[in-house]
Amino acid sequence: MKRPTKTGSEQTSQQPVYYLDNNATTRIAPEVVEAMLPFLTEYWGNPSSMYAFGKQVAKHIEQAREKVAALINAEPREIVFTSCGTESNNSAIQSALLAHPHKRHILTTSVEHSANIKFCAALQKQGCHITFLPVESDGGLDLHLLEKCIRPDTAIVSVMWANNETGVLFPVEEIAAMCRSKGVAFHTDAVQTPGKLNVDVKDLGVDFLSLSAHKLHAPKGVGLLFVKRKTKYHPYVIGGGQEGGRRGGTENVPSIVAFGRAAELAMAHLKDENTRVRALRDKLESAVLHHIPGTVRNGARESRLPNTTNISFEGVEAEGILMLLDQLGICVSSGSACTSGSLDPSHVLIAMGCTIPRARGSIRFSLGVDNTEADVDFVLKHLPGIISRLREKSV
Ligand SMILES: Cc1ncc(COP(=O)(O)O)c(C=O)c1O
């Protein structure tokens, strides 16, 4: 793979980039670009048209639907294409509220992505009751507490599968069974899982599941919501009759086709992510924890995505680390990517009981199938010196 490059205002030549921020977004795979290009250039008709030039495009949407359905072992008719993971999460929650007008309680966790937390906070202002479940120090959930918090007026339980900041996994299969036994709808935000975990909606037993294409080597701006067959569904985006009346708006055809191709690749990536990428992540993590003093991993060691490690560096602010790594072309995150740039400590780490300085000194490294040993070695070569320099400055 050709290494990505960046240009800076002071630089005339291009600098290589060491990209270890795959939970934020991923490179569009060349196979995916190839699959989507004809739908930008040649086959640009409206899939809802009555003439063959448009109708031929509709066929490719259906093929993509079959491919993304196969990725999660769903039926194609259980897939609703959306504009992103955020829309998918919002849609599942909104649908449950509309399906049960007398139920105004939503049970979720304090470590969800802002696509849930902020949506639920907005619903709270509109009169809904929200329970944001706390988490334990390793990022895990107390399932007894979760069960106790399900109320007769709970419209939906929405719990993410893999945390985007720490990689910690929640036992969604058990939570889904709990919800089923109580007759409550269950949604999981599985945005971080394809290509890293085997996603099987039948085994999981979920009613709703969200994905986002840009996390699996496809473009930004397309996602999906799995809606289990026979689950009542009320559209969130209302307009034309697209997606069988479940999501209005002319389809983003090139990106949907790309999503289909990326779903095939994600299945093929599963082994590499769980062997080679996991070993690279483990090498990085153990070298940092053993060779840089004052470091600690945030989140459980075992029940975790194979590509993610979140590490706090005592006595330094993540912002400083990010800036110095960036000068070398190394891309990593502090807190969640969607809030990076803001200096607020991560709500996920704070919910896990981290102190504010520990949360402010945390960095997320998220690897992917494009990473090589050379990327990890480059980081390990420079990071210890960066941390020492920052610590010297702060005394
Ligand atoms: C766990 C999780 N959920 C939802 C989202 C939002 O997805 P999108 O960027 O497609 O709206 C993200 C993106 O970072 C995520 O990591």
The ligand as an ORCA input file, in Angstrom:
! r2SCAN-3c Opt
* xyz 0 1
  C     -19.259      3.943     18.205
  C     -19.640      4.982     17.206
  N     -20.940      5.241     16.984
  C     -21.349      6.149     16.097
  C     -20.444      6.879     15.372
  C     -20.935      7.894     14.396
  O     -20.810      7.430     13.082
  P     -20.865      8.488     11.879
  O     -19.566      9.203     11.881
  O     -21.055      7.655     10.656
  O     -22.038      9.360     12.141
  C     -19.069      6.662     15.562
  C     -18.063      7.476     14.844
  O     -16.987      7.751     15.353
  C     -18.658      5.680     16.489
  O     -17.376      5.430     16.719
*
